[in-house]
Amino acid sequence: MNVQLALPAREAAPFADGATGHLTIDLLALGRNYTKISSLVAPARAAAVVKADAYGLGVDHVAPALYGKGCRHFFVAQFSEALKLRPLLEHDAQIFVLNGLQPGDEMTCADCGIVPVLNSLRQWQRWSAIAKYLNRTLPAVLQFDTGMSRLGVPPEECSALAAELSTQSHVEILFIMSHLASADEADSDQNDDQLTEMNRIADQFPGLDVCFANSGGVFLGKRYHGVLARPGIALYGGAPTSGGRHLMEPVVSLEVAVVQTRTVPAGAKVGYGGAHVAEKEMRLATIAAGYADGLPRSLSGRGAVYYRGTRLPITGRVSMDSITVDITALPEGTLSLGSFVEVLGPHQSLEDVARDAGTISYEILTSLGDRYVRHYR
Ligand SMILES: *Cc1c(COP(=O)(O)O)cnc(C)c1O
């Protein structure tokens, strides 16, 4: 029996692909963001940070698109991400593992031609021993801690490392790097302090190129660029500096379906915990995305979605699979089952949602759920 025959076509159509959320990733905008950063840092080159599935956008689409724009340096956080990425890229693309290697992963890493970022004297010694054992020259990057206390060779190991480096030839250091802790705040003193420390370290390792700037660092000026910049969020349309002009093109848009509408009287409770009580009669729409789809629960009673430019405030708590929004501002009947509202798009940026949720664009992007149907343009 074909149930669909009984439905008018207009009602059946919107759900024909089963999608109640459409996530559109604009690979052309991504490419333009890459080109823009490349020209900002020239003659230095721009790498791409594609960790965490390219910040949630799908590394299998994002990395080849960036390669097509001339990117040849790709950074991931974890070795497993590098293994997944390797077959997606041509051999002239280099893949770097920011977190370094876990003991035992060295042989696979060497076999697959992946470049570890070495974060301590001990890690350097292990990699060097493997190279010697294989009787090969293996590539590596050295990361230094210039004041973030997260990853990298600590200051007290620098001299010993410099001494060991000068006496062996099995590891080829491609460049040295460090990471900025406050690059999104252009006038933070920490930027200058870290740059001074990086330059001091570079003097201890003469002849080695420097890789320093993340997205924020790209906008701190030439002194921060070294030979290779390492942007992530700016490629994906996030703001590289907080509060500043928005310089990058948006890459992601998200539309979510309305699954029910209703009118409630004054005094009606809305959502879990009855956290919202209607002050007067209001019209509500329930949309098909919740915290399991990456819209944080901290948006409860804050933030909004949009319909053709009209702001529709989030009302009550965000549920796992749905959010209720106030549609009283729209003429009655504008929204009904099958309509779509804008969560990310021309009226609401990634930064807007992140601010309302009390977080950063990075967290919104990397949480975007896998229940959305993804469209790559
Ligand atoms: C994540 C990361 C980047 C990219 O940072 P953005 O702020 O997204 O540009 C660069 N370098 C390191 C070491 C990172 O961990």
The ligand as an SDF file (V2000), in Angstrom:
LIG
                    3D

 15 15  0  0  0  0  0  0  0  0999 V2000
   43.7910   24.1940   16.5130 C   0  0  0  0  0  0  0  0  0  0  0  0
   45.1440   24.7190   16.2780 C   0  0  0  0  0  0  0  0  0  0  0  0
   45.4020   25.6820   15.2780 C   0  0  0  0  0  0  0  0  0  0  0  0
   44.2960   26.3810   14.5330 C   0  0  0  0  0  0  0  0  0  0  0  0
   43.7620   27.3920   15.3580 O   0  0  0  0  0  0  0  0  0  0  0  0
   42.6260   28.3940   14.8720 P   0  0  0  0  0  0  0  0  0  0  0  0
   42.4460   29.3100   16.0130 O   0  0  0  0  0  0  0  0  0  0  0  0
   41.4230   27.5660   14.5830 O   0  0  0  0  0  0  0  0  0  0  0  0
   43.1350   29.0660   13.6350 O   0  0  0  0  0  0  0  0  0  0  0  0
   46.7070   26.0130   15.0190 C   0  0  0  0  0  0  0  0  0  0  0  0
   47.7240   25.4610   15.7150 N   0  0  0  0  0  0  0  0  0  0  0  0
   47.5260   24.5740   16.7080 C   0  0  0  0  0  0  0  0  0  0  0  0
   48.6870   24.0260   17.4480 C   0  0  0  0  0  0  0  0  0  0  0  0
   46.2370   24.1920   17.0400 C   0  0  0  0  0  0  0  0  0  0  0  0
   46.0360   23.3200   18.0510 O   0  0  0  0  0  0  0  0  0  0  0  0
  1  2  1  0
  2  3  1  0
  2 14  2  0
  3  4  1  0
  3 10  2  0
  4  5  1  0
  5  6  1  0
  6  7  2  0
  6  8  1  0
  6  9  1  0
 10 11  1  0
 11 12  2  0
 12 13  1  0
 12 14  1  0
 14 15  1  0
M  END
$$$$
